[in-house]
Amino acid sequence: MQYRKFGNSNWMVSVLGMGCMRLPIIDNDSSRIDEPEAIRLIHRAIEGGINYFDTAYPYHNGNSEVILGKALKDGLRQKVRIATKMPVWKIETYDDFDLCFNEQLEKLQTDYIDFYLLHGLRKTRWEKVRDLNVLEWVRRVKSDGRIGQIGFSFHDQYPVLKTIVDEYNGWDFCQIQYNFIDIDEQAGTAGLHYAAQKGLAVVIMEPLLGGRLANPPESINEIWKSYPIQKSPVEWSLQWLWNQPEVTVVLSGMSTFQQLEENLVYADKARVNSLNQQDLDLIQKVREKYIESTPIPCTKCEYCQPCPNDVKIPLIFEIFNKGAMIDNWGQARFRYGQLQPNELASNCVYCLQCEEVCPQNIPISQWLDTIEEVFVENKSYVDVDKPAQRR
């Protein structure tokens, strides 16, 4: 196992962290964790050198923290560090911060959290908890020793991340979605570099896009197999991240011993600047092939913005394209459902102002109809017109 300095602290974190959102389960029911198997998996991860375990209030319908707490009894708690997250969407008053936090301490069977995050921040969530004086609460619980370091996980665009980082000089770390596909989405490479330059440790989630990059279509496999050096898609994806000095720790939601053992081998080889230009060109070629599979040729130039009805056209197209790219419509529907009601495709009134200025000549209103059918009416993408005819 390789280790890296965690931000401005002197602590060395394993380059591979264990995400506890995909623990082994029973009968495909995410709320029913296979407790003996999950605990054995966590213990093996510790034996393998992993010292960073990431969980959250809602994972496994609230049961992930419970299992992690059980797994770290009998002295193991002192050998590792725990990261968990405040469910900011549940917070309505200042007192709710303590209510949620104390519940988490009880579940984890601990009296302190090493790394505490505000969960899933985007612009509206940040403004909500900021105005409820979350930073005053953070200062209080850090001063009494119940939190070691404070951070946030993030699901918005780069300018929002920059705002959050700049509005509080006490951040120790942040957690972003990042992989060789998402270099220009959400925080992206720009957010990674900005946070690192500010001294924050950067924790990476979704390194394999929920496992989708681990099982690529044949057209992608052909590119991987054409290269003289043979590695699995998982190893290429992880090494691309570890190649970057700004990346502190990469989380993997390992649910089987095979996944864990393979990732431990990869983590032992993790080095900064270990990939040469030919390796990076290969990964870029794979990325371009993935992007070719996106149905809407939107370049996010934003000529269509602002929409008179506030429809977030480029963002909606980005979500839809990602669903098609990795064939994960469930995740895409979830992301779409996180938008504000006034931002949705259903607010299109076919004024066609956007189409008049679109340099790609995209039939935007028709694509918005298609997106409504797939995301809201739950129709299969293969069964709808692409793009749908105007209503």
Summary of the structure (lengths in Angstrom):
residues: 391
radius of gyration: 21.5
end to end distance: 57.1
largest distance: 66.5
contacts: 1262
relative contact order: 0.09
helix: 47%
strand: 15%
